[in-house]
Amino acid sequence: GNKVRGTLNVILVGDPGVSKSQLLTYVNKVAPRGLYTSGSGSSAVGLTAYVQRDPETKDFVLESGALVLSDRGICCIDEFDKMSDSARSTLHEVMEQQ
């Protein structure tokens, strides 16, 4: 049969200056669980998860990325075209696994 997906992915495309960034900012503010990030500053690691050393305990801890923090909410990624190819590829993989 048919597979029904429970997750919706939306992309806004338009000319410069038509308020796409303002719309993303507004959606992020009104969403009960939302996160806003810029594609130009996002890496594949920053979108998913990364390991970091805790400054107090010196233990390694797993830190959540933007997609993990916005789970069951909205992750607004602005300037998608400025994102690196590896980050874009990771994002596609994550969206396919939902």
C-alpha positions in Angstrom: 0.0 0.0 0.0 0.6 3.6 0.3 2.9 5.1 2.9 1.5 8.1 4.8 4.0 10.5 6.1 3.3 12.3 9.4 5.8 15.1 8.8 5.5 18.1 6.6 8.6 19.7 5.0 8.1 23.2 3.4 10.5 25.3 1.4 9.9 29.0 0.7 11.3 30.1 -2.7 11.1 33.7 -4.0 12.9 36.7 -5.2 15.1 38.7 -2.8 13.2 41.2 -0.7 9.8 39.5 -0.6 10.0 38.9 3.2 10.8 35.2 3.4 13.2 35.8 6.3 10.5 37.8 8.1 8.0 35.1 7.6 10.4 32.5 9.0 11.1 34.7 12.0 7.4 35.2 12.7 6.7 31.4 12.4 9.5 30.7 14.8 8.0 33.2 17.3 4.4 31.8 17.2 5.3 28.1 17.1 5.1 26.4 20.5 8.4 24.6 19.8 10.5 26.3 17.2 14.1 27.0 16.3 15.6 29.5 13.9 19.0 29.1 12.3 20.9 30.5 9.3 22.0 28.2 6.5 25.2 30.2 6.1 26.3 29.4 9.7 25.0 25.9 9.8 27.1 22.8 9.5 26.0 19.1 9.3 27.2 18.6 12.8 25.4 21.7 14.1 22.1 20.5 12.6 22.2 17.0 14.1 24.4 16.5 17.2 28.0 16.8 18.3 30.3 15.7 21.1 31.7 18.3 23.4 33.8 18.2 26.6 32.0 19.4 29.6 34.1 22.2 31.2 33.3 21.3 34.8 33.4 17.5 34.7 35.8 17.1 31.8 33.6 14.3 30.5 32.4 14.0 26.9 28.7 14.9 26.5 26.4 14.7 23.4 25.0 18.1 22.5 21.8 18.4 20.4 21.8 20.2 17.1 19.1 22.4 15.6 17.0 19.5 14.1 17.1 17.6 17.4 16.1 20.6 19.5 13.2 21.3 17.2 11.8 17.8 17.2 8.0 17.7 17.0 8.2 21.5 16.3 9.4 23.8 13.6 13.0 24.3 12.5 13.4 27.4 10.3 16.5 27.4 8.2 17.1 30.8 6.5 19.6 31.2 3.6 19.4 27.6 2.6 21.3 28.4 -0.6 24.4 29.4 1.4 24.5 26.1 3.3 27.4 23.8 2.5 26.8 20.7 0.4 27.6 18.4 3.3 25.1 20.2 5.6 22.5 20.1 2.8 23.1 16.4 2.2 22.8 15.6 6.0 19.6 17.6 6.1 18.1 15.6 3.2 19.0 12.3 4.9 17.4 13.4 8.2 14.2 14.5 6.4 14.0 11.1 4.5 14.2 9.2 7.8 11.3 10.9 9.5 
